[in-house]
Amino acid sequence: MERPPHGDASAPASAGQLTHADELAAIVEAFQPGVSHAVGYGSGVFGQRPAAGKEGEDREEESPMIDLLLAVPDPVVFHRHNLDRRPGHYSALCRLMGAGPVSALQRKAAAVHFHPLVDSPAAAHAAAAGGRRRRRIKYGVIHEADLLADLTEWRWLYAAGRMQKPTVAVPVGAEGAAAAALAEAQGRNLDMALAAALLLLPPPNPGGEGRGTWGLGTLHETIAGLSYGGDPRMALGGEDPDKVSKLARSEGQGGRFAALYGGALRRWEGEGMLSVDRTGGCGDVGGTVRLDLDHAPTRRRLWGTLPPGVRRGACSGFATAGESAAHLASVLAGIVGPAARAQSAKGLLTAGVARSARYAAAKFAKGALRGVA
């Protein structure tokens, strides 16, 4: 597969990358044994530019929280060890329940057990920081089987949604069939994300339908927004309203998105389904994509790339590109919304009310409360 599934954690930090690979590796190593796959993502790994007119807004947060997703082959074993070593990462309820029930609870909602706002366990980073500032992390634990299901079926479009955006893969020494299956699943996740984003591209001209040319930056932003449609946090102001734009258009992100999706674009270009001009200018990544979504066979080809659960209920073709996009947006929101609501509610049990409240307050400060004196 010519497209890498993630960023290269062994490479030096690139433009806009805030957290170096060695720090991510040290954090993940502190959770071993028991982690078979790990990725770092979010604003603590890749810097996100402030919205226009808010240039000084993020200066106080010198070290944004690092987000990590840890895949584990046996959640019971992982939580048993983690509860013993880091009981403060769990709510009082989870400490009382023990590893078995915690593992069962993890697999509810969107199948991730998040630990937000905890101190980084990496001793190397603590020494490098010189005690000036604690580095906070949020790590999510997911069963390997649940990660595979989300990547290939978009069962919750939760972990899969995070991995549709640039991440940094953290080497953990995992090899063999499980690692190969995960790489294959991630490749399918990226192909499906690209197909969905192409179907959802906005009309290129006022009053137009689906034939036209779009900047690659617009395509990347559409990909970044797939897992936010229907998310109640966006509607309620619990997320930065510029979140999707920052994910796609911050420094270095254009090149990272191009690395993730360039291979599939070249394949489909070879099939004659679209054309890409990589010489134009569009933010920090040059180029445009030209596509005719008024062409019914093209729409059917893209729909055929999506997971069966997303295709279910859709007719073989829609009268217009607009009808196709509206239907797909509704289907995706029907996956994202319930999973996000249930996962947020689960967080009250897994992280505890106090920590969940602090985490929500930080989110609202970047969302609905931004700019409020």
Rosetta blueprint (number, residue, H / E / L):
1 M L
2 E L
3 R L
4 P L
5 P L
6 H L
7 G E
8 D E
9 A L
10 S L
11 A L
12 P L
13 A L
14 S L
15 A L
16 G L
17 Q E
18 L L
19 T L
20 H L
21 A H
22 D H
23 E H
24 L H
25 A H
26 A H
27 I H
28 V H
29 E H
30 A H
31 F L
32 Q L
33 P L
34 G L
35 V L
36 S L
37 H E
38 A E
39 V E
40 G E
41 Y E
42 G L
43 S L
44 G L
45 V L
46 F E
47 G L
48 Q L
49 R L
50 P L
51 A L
52 A L
53 G L
54 K L
55 E L
56 G L
57 E L
58 D L
59 R L
60 E L
61 E L
62 E L
63 S L
64 P L
65 M L
66 I E
67 D E
68 L E
69 L E
70 L E
71 A E
72 V E
73 P L
74 D L
75 P H
76 V H
77 V H
78 F H
79 H H
80 R H
81 H H
82 N H
83 L H
84 D H
85 R H
86 R L
87 P H
88 G H
89 H H
90 Y L
91 S L
92 A H
93 L H
94 C H
95 R H
96 L H
97 M H
98 G L
99 A H
100 G H
101 P H
102 V H
103 S H
104 A H
105 L H
106 Q H
107 R L
108 K L
109 A L
110 A L
111 A L
112 V E
113 H E
114 F E
115 H E
116 P E
117 L E
118 V E
119 D E
120 S L
121 P L
122 A L
123 A H
124 A H
125 H H
126 A H
127 A H
128 A H
129 A H
130 G L
131 G L
132 R L
133 R L
134 R L
135 R L
136 R E
137 I E
138 K E
139 Y E
140 G E
141 V E
142 I E
143 H E
144 E H
145 A H
146 D H
147 L H
148 L H
149 A H
150 D H
151 L H
152 T H
153 E H
154 W L
155 R L
156 W L
157 L L
158 Y L
159 A H
160 A H
161 G H
162 R H
163 M L
164 Q L
165 K L
166 P L
167 T L
168 V E
169 A E
170 V L
171 P L
172 V L
173 G L
174 A L
175 E L
176 G L
177 A H
178 A H
179 A H
180 A H
181 A H
182 L H
183 A H
184 E H
185 A H
186 Q H
187 G H
188 R H
189 N H
190 L H
191 D H
192 M H
193 A H
194 L H
195 A H
196 A H
197 A H
198 L H
199 L H
200 L H
201 L L
202 P L
203 P L
204 P L
205 N L
206 P L
207 G L
208 G L
209 E L
210 G L
211 R E
212 G E
213 T E
214 W E
215 G E
216 L H
217 G H
218 T H
219 L H
220 H H
221 E H
222 T H
223 I H
224 A H
225 G L
226 L L
227 S L
228 Y L
229 G L
230 G L
231 D L
232 P H
233 R H
234 M H
235 A H
236 L H
237 G L
238 G L
239 E L
240 D L
241 P L
242 D L
243 K H
244 V H
245 S H
246 K H
247 L H
248 A H
249 R H
250 S L
251 E L
252 G L
253 Q H
254 G H
255 G H
256 R H
257 F H
258 A H
259 A H
260 L H
261 Y H
262 G H
263 G H
264 A H
265 L H
266 R H
267 R H
268 W H
269 E H
270 G H
271 E L
272 G L
273 M L
274 L E
275 S E
276 V E
277 D E
278 R L
279 T L
280 G L
281 G L
282 C L
283 G L
284 D L
285 V L
286 G L
287 G L
288 T E
289 V E
290 R E
291 L E
292 D E
293 L L
294 D L
295 H L
296 A H
297 P H
298 T H
299 R H
300 R H
301 R H
302 L H
303 W H
304 G H
305 T H
306 L L
307 P L
308 P H
309 G H
310 V H
311 R H
312 R L
313 G L
314 A L
315 C L
316 S L
317 G L
318 F L
319 A L
320 T L
321 A H
322 G H
323 E H
324 S H
325 A H
326 A H
327 H H
328 L H
329 A H
330 S H
331 V H
332 L H
333 A H
334 G H
335 I H
336 V H
337 G H
338 P H
339 A H
340 A H
341 R H
342 A H
343 Q H
344 S H
345 A H
346 K H
347 G H
348 L H
349 L H
350 T H
351 A L
352 G L
353 V H
354 A H
355 R H
356 S H
357 A H
358 R H
359 Y H
360 A H
361 A H
362 A H
363 K H
364 F H
365 A H
366 K H
367 G L
368 A L
369 L L
370 R L
371 G L
372 V L
373 A L
